[in-house]
Amino acid sequence: ILDSIVHVFVRNLGFLEGRLQIVADTEEKQNQVLAINIALLQWLCKDFSVVFYQCLECERFYIAIEEAKMACIQLLMNKECP
């Protein structure tokens, strides 16, 4: 998960740097700048939603592991079990 978060952060910083260079170079191409802004925003939202989904799935996995561990402890503590 940490690798994904760092990857998303670094890649989006690169996109932001590229966007700033385009804006600095071309003041007259407003349509191109608007299209790039929209594409970057969509890409950023997609990246963060993927990371969010991965975090949710990892949390569900850890909860399932914890429940399995508790079930094993209960079975070990059961004195009536042969």
N, C-alpha and C positions, 0 to 999 in steps of 0.2 A: 504494500500500500504506500509506504513512504517513497519507494522508487517511482510509483505512478504520480504522486503528488509533486515530487521534485521535477519529474519530466514535464508535467503539465505547466508548472510554473516557469521553467526555463524556456520551453517552447513559446509560451505566450509572451514572455518578455522579448523574445526574438521577433515575434510578430509585431509587438508594439513598437520596437525600435525601427523595424522596416516601415511601418505606417508613419511614424514621425518623420522619417527621411523622405517619404513620398510627399507628405504635406509640406515639408520645408522646400522641396525641389519644385513643386508644381502648385502654384497658387491659383492658376486659371482652370485647372481640371477638377472642378467641384464634383461632377458626376462620378468620376473615377474614384475620388476620395470617399464619396458617400457609399459607393458599392464596396470598397475595401473595408470601410467601417462596419457595414452590415455583415459582411463575410467574417470579419474578425470577431464580432460579437456572437454570431452563431457558433463559430468554432470554440470560443471561450465557454459558452453555455454548454455545449456538447461535452467538452473536456471535464468541466466541473460536475456535470450530471453523471458521467462515467465514474469519476472518483467517488462521488457520493454513493452511487450504487454499490461500488466495491466495498466501501466502508460498511454499508448496511449488511451486505452478505457476510462479511467477516464477523460482524457483531452477532449475527444469527448463528454462525458456525461456533463461535466461542460460547454462546449460550447453550447450544446443543452439547458441546463438550462438557460444560459444567453440569448439565443435567445428567449426562451419562456417568460422570464421576460420582455424583450424589447417589445415583441408583446403585453403582458398584459398592459404595460405602454402606448403603442400607442392606444390601445382600450379604456383605461380610459381617455386619453386626447382627444379623438375624440368627438367633441361637437355635431355632427350630429347623434350619436348613441342614440337610445331611452332609 
